[in-house]
Amino acid sequence: MSVAGPLSLGQLSVWHDIRDLPSTRWHEANNAALWALPHGVGTEEVRTALRAVVARHPSLRTRYDLQDPGSPGQLTPDDDFSDSLLVVETGGTPPGDFVTGPASLRFRLGDEHGWRAALLTRAGTASHLLFVKHHIAADAWAEEVLHQEFTGALTDPSGAGPVPAPGPAELAADQFTPAGLRRQSAALDHWDRLLDRAPPVALPATAGAGAGAVQATLRSGPARAAARTVAAAAEVSPSSVVLAAYARSVARICGTDALLVQLMSANRFSARWKNVVTSMNQWVPALIEGAREDDLRKLASATHWSSLGAFRHGAHDVTAVAALLAGRPGAPEPACAFNYVTLPERQPPDSGEPAPVDEPAITWEEPFTSIGPRCYARVQESASGLSVRLTAKDIGREQCAELLWDMHHTLLSAAGEC
């Protein structure tokens, strides 16, 4: 099998996250999804639909040359692949209880493709497809592309199906053209300028919290309505409003008016690459000034423009950024990280769609992964409200809860003033 070329910038970011992990943590780059199946669908129909999707997307048939960790490559996508489908009888146990085992099995990316699937049945009737994938194979946006195409192949199995799609090798080739290299250079300049301006602040560690990670999720219907109200008044997106409230809460704990944050850039702004199945997500820095501003509309506007500037430079070479940081001892670290995902509203909702949340509440979970930033808020917006999952290291439960509730209070108070 020949090497198709270098990793794309998104794939390279994933590789940098995992390459130095011990083998016991390789599974932490996995994600799992439960896809509800239409009533009456059989095993062969599921297998046929899944095979059609995998045949279409090269990323799901790609293995990697990782012999030199400093210069990884992707192999030419395999024409042949296994279409074996494990069938699991749930016996009435909730489908979600079957996720952890398959999600916790590592992928050997040099030898196998970065996904696995299992058909869940109840009393012999198919109910869900459990789809587990490594993040290098597909990010959250790509996962939704796969879900939609899989559903389409199930509902119209006689259709010709979509034509083969471009994959990460084609994307990488585009990113390393002269124009792509100019964009990479501009992104590196963006990092350099922000490091000159950013203050060296960080969330204080909590005594006795240790080095472990804690994870809490705040779910709130009122928070979504509040964010939309403020967004309309400030003429920005709800994501800018929620980021502003989050940054304000972090800045208050840090005691700073300027906050360097990491934003997750989807990097899907080009029509050509919008729906390519691979990992395109990358962390990019943004500097939020006036971060303790009491007027959330004003702060949301400033956050909006800072974010846009950051997203323009979202696709970057993490190896070059690492070299830049190595040449600047004592360079400021981002105080926190933020990602905002808007979930599609399906009619009717599948069984994985959460019920509307009227009474805000925090639940605590055991983190599946501690890869990534020290204080990371991942926000999901759906018809049921906002879900803010905060994963943090060495700051403890009390401060996590304080941060989440302060952000929530900021959103509701600002909406009441609109």
Order of alpha helices (4+ residues) and beta strands (2+ residues): beta-alpha-beta-alpha-beta-beta-beta-alpha-beta-beta-alpha-alpha-alpha-beta-alpha-alpha-beta-beta-alpha-alpha-beta-beta-beta-beta-alpha
